[in-house]
Amino acid sequence: MKIFGIRVKEELKSQGKKQIDLARALNVKESTLSEWLNDHNEPPMETIRNIADYLGVSLDYLFGKED
């Protein structure tokens, strides 16, 4: 899921948001989010949907199926 972490980081940056903001919105520790974004662990599918909603992007975008 390497592209997932890259896309989330890019979107956060382009929207002027920080990882801590996303972690708080998801109600997870920042270290947990960091593990997901650095491809050390995978978030549950429901959390992935919540990340997409938070960022206003599609799941296909987060998984690299569309630009």
PyMOL commands that set and color helices and strands:
alter all, ss='L'
color gray80, all
select helices_A, chain A and resi 2-14+19-26+30-37+45-55+59-62
alter helices_A, ss='H'
color red, helices_A
deselect
rebuild
show_as cartoon
